[in-house]
Amino acid sequence: MELIIKNGTVVTAKETYLADVGVAGGKIVAIAEKLEDPEARVIDATGKYVMPGIIDGHVHLALPFGGTVSADDFSSGTKAAAFGGVTTIVDFAIQMKGESLADAIARRRAEADGKVCIDYGLHVGITDAREEVLREIPEVISNGCPTFKLFMTYDAFVVDDGTLLSIIEKTTDSGGMVGVHAENHKIIGYLTARLLSEGKTAPQYHAVSRPDWCEAEATSRAIRLAEAVGGKLYIFHLTCSRALDEVVAGRERGMPVYAETCPQYLLLTADCYLEPDFGGAKYVMSPPLRTAFDNEALWKGLRDGYLQVVGSDHCPFTMEQKKLGLGDFTKIPNGAPGVETTLPLLYSEGVLKGRISLNRMVEVLSTNPACLFGLPNKGSLAVGYDADIVIFDPDKEVVLSYQDLHMCTDYSPYEGLRVKGYPVTTISRGRVIVENGIFTGDFTHGRFVARRLPQF
């Protein structure tokens, strides 16, 4: 063995127990009560949790949006992820108008390969569904990108219902899965025009222009369309009780619909948009923040199994970039930093407050994303799996501040929040890449992972 993690408490989606974990060749090769090998490096994890690395299935690195580009590139973004215990991300290859899907993937891989310290995959964003593009879908799936994102809003990306239906059908028949950004585009346009005509331009009106019923309607519509053709469906960044009700109803009808939420929708509310001096712009994201009632409904949805995944939707912009929307909330770049803080937030605010169990946290951050996104050798601690491991100190207390975090922004949505429990060591395929606050990885270690969905 090359590495032994000794005396830790192993935590999986199903079990919690004391054991040593042995690693060789980038894989977990042994889990036992006592492992010994004089040639192995030993990490003492006494008093700490040893968990599968986090799989963040929703990040946007170097994303062109709103006349600018998200502030983290693949190097800075994966480094920040590693400090947060994340060992795999799934980003997006969003098709440009006139571009093939294969070219979109190749373009995105050229931006990432050789510049990532952890493993990554790509969802494919279809924005120009020409007939020849639809014919590409089976090959794209067989080449390791089996998940697609379709936008039910945004002028540059939106697809109509007929296109959505046809892509769900084509993707399902080829062994893939469609995910949606679910908001009603026409309603957003109508409400936005009315607000601007009334001179309501401040950040707070971003949320007013995208009400919860607008998200719920689009969620219901997407589920019904998928149901009509026997397709699977994934809902990205679900924010509210009303949209969750639609997911619950679909699942209770036997529909294979899966949904993700994010820490910001569990912990923050639309009151943040009232922060003075344009501070509310920090929280402009789509869909927007909701209410405390919605926060608690989502925690319950996680606990009860109706929400299967927590992703960060990491899409960071600096305040200077946010100021593109001074005087017009529609021009504020949408997104916030989060890839580094998901794990400590979910533990401190979820597990320690009794909202979800420790095992459920591992399930929604690691095991379920591995299954839903087609990463069969990741997401759990078991012999033969990739040695993607996070050592987590449940007693370490940290006051979150952008000055101490590694994401390329000059603010944190959680600035000043004290969390208890923090990742201290991150291991990617057997290599220690973060240890005791020091980055020890390099940007040639991470690799593109070709994924294949299970038949669930």
Secondary structure by P-SEA (a helix, b strand, c coil): ccccccbbbbbcccbbbbbbbbbccccccccccbbbbccbbbbbbccbbbbccccccbbbcccccccccccccaaaaaaaaaaacccbbbbbbcccccccaaaaaaaaaaaccccccccbbbbbbbccccaaaaaaaaaaaaacccbbbbbcccccccccaaaaaaaaaaaaaacbbbbbbcccaaaaaaaaaaaaaacccccccccccccaaaaaaaaaaaaaaaaaacbbbbbcccccaaaaaaaaaaaaaccccccccccccccccccccccccccccccccccccccaaaaaaaaaaaaacccccccccbbbbcccccccccccccccbbbbbccccaaaaaaacccccccccaaaaaaaacaaaaaaaccccccccccccccbbbbbccccccccccccccccccccccccccccccccbbbccccccccccccccccccbbbbbcccccc
